[in-house]
Amino acid sequence: MTQFDFPRSRDEGAHEEGSGHPRKAVRPSRVTLTFDHPLTPADMERLQRSTDARAAVGVPLGVALALDREHRLGFTKSSDPEVGALLAALAASVPAGGRILETGTGAGVGLAWIVHGLGSRTDAEVLSVELDAARAASVRASGLPPWASVLAGDAVELIGAQGTFDLVFADTPAAKDVGLADVVAALRPGGMLLIDDIADATHPATYTRITTLRERLLGDPRLVVAELACATGMFLATRRRTD
Ligand SMILES: C[S@@+](CC[C@H](N)C(=O)[O-])C[C@H]1O[C@@H](n2cnc3c(N)ncnc32)[C@H](O)[C@@H]1O
């Protein structure tokens, strides 16, 4: 029996301090795979490169298919399983008539987690917006449920015309700065906002961006905010029912 400890690439460097400012350590994300045969060096190299390893740890089928698409598209910025699982749990909580928005579809991994969370429900709607038209088309062609759609375009420009939402997964760089006001405005009372990729503040510019985002979220009286120190770090904010 051989065990392979699989550190996901986006964890690398995520625990260092940025710009001399102290910051909380983030728990490393690791997956341990167990094999009943010895691994050759070639096997090890393939595993290190392969997204199949993530698919092998029991993610839902739709997510495994999305991870395969990610691999084929050569896309490297999909959400980690911890983020995806939280997203699925939050999606499952939206009320009947609920609406969910994702900005930045990527290869559709986050969207697959949301779809998994909604399961067999048909009383909710999911909209994902992606700037890259080819990427959007690829996810759209993957066979989404009728209540899920992918819109190609710039979320910063489009979001104001899309109505309000019970859950927003804001997963584009712009959503963390220039687009943040519109994202918060799009939250329904009791609506939740999830933002990830806030742990890697090793570059001064990234550090400033994340610090500013934290101040804006925590300083917004309409929001109740939790900072989650797992995976790539997340902010989870709920819009108060009374502003
Ligand atoms: C981190 S990836 C998204 C990963 C995906 N949400 C997931 O959970 O797997 C960011 C994506 O946002 C897209 N993007 C960047 N700026 C955007 C914008 N202004 N509007 C819409 N999509 C944008 C990028 O093309 C990229 O595919």
The ligand as a Tripos MOL2 file, in Angstrom:
@<TRIPOS>MOLECULE
LIG
   27    29     1     0     0
SMALL
NO_CHARGES

@<TRIPOS>ATOM
      1 C1        -11.1500   32.1780  -10.4350 C.3       1 LIG1
      2 S1        -11.8050   31.8920  -12.0280 S.3       1 LIG1
      3 C2        -13.4420   31.3280  -11.7110 C.3       1 LIG1
      4 C3        -13.5110   29.9430  -11.1690 C.3       1 LIG1
      5 C4        -14.9170   29.4290  -10.9640 C.3       1 LIG1
      6 N1        -15.7800   30.4090  -10.3410 N.3       1 LIG1
      7 C5        -14.9120   28.1730  -10.1120 C.2       1 LIG1
      8 O1        -15.4840   28.2060   -9.0040 O.co2     1 LIG1
      9 O2        -14.3260   27.1740  -10.5200 O.co2     1 LIG1
     10 C6        -12.1340   33.5390  -12.5870 C.3       1 LIG1
     11 C7        -12.8730   33.6150  -13.9160 C.3       1 LIG1
     12 O3        -13.4230   34.9210  -14.0100 O.3       1 LIG1
     13 C8        -13.3630   35.3510  -15.3390 C.3       1 LIG1
     14 N2        -13.4470   36.8260  -15.3020 N.ar      1 LIG1
     15 C9        -12.4670   37.7140  -15.0090 C.ar      1 LIG1
     16 N3        -12.9560   38.9730  -15.0130 N.ar      1 LIG1
     17 C10       -14.2830   38.8590  -15.2890 C.ar      1 LIG1
     18 C11       -15.3340   39.7930  -15.4400 C.ar      1 LIG1
     19 N4        -15.1180   41.1000  -15.2890 N.pl3     1 LIG1
     20 N5        -16.5770   39.3430  -15.7290 N.ar      1 LIG1
     21 C12       -16.8090   38.0050  -15.8820 C.ar      1 LIG1
     22 N6        -15.8360   37.0770  -15.7640 N.ar      1 LIG1
     23 C13       -14.6010   37.4900  -15.4700 C.ar      1 LIG1
     24 C14       -12.0480   34.7940  -15.8510 C.3       1 LIG1
     25 O4        -12.0660   34.7150  -17.2660 O.3       1 LIG1
     26 C15       -11.9880   33.4350  -15.1560 C.3       1 LIG1
     27 O5        -12.5470   32.4380  -15.9900 O.3       1 LIG1
@<TRIPOS>BOND
     1     1     2 1
     2     2     3 1
     3     2    10 1
     4     3     4 1
     5     4     5 1
     6     5     6 1
     7     5     7 1
     8     7     8 2
     9     7     9 1
    10    10    11 1
    11    11    12 1
    12    11    26 1
    13    12    13 1
    14    13    14 1
    15    13    24 1
    16    14    15 ar
    17    14    23 ar
    18    15    16 ar
    19    16    17 ar
    20    17    18 ar
    21    17    23 ar
    22    18    19 1
    23    18    20 ar
    24    20    21 ar
    25    21    22 ar
    26    22    23 ar
    27    24    25 1
    28    24    26 1
    29    26    27 1
@<TRIPOS>SUBSTRUCTURE
     1 LIG1         1 GROUP 0 **** ****
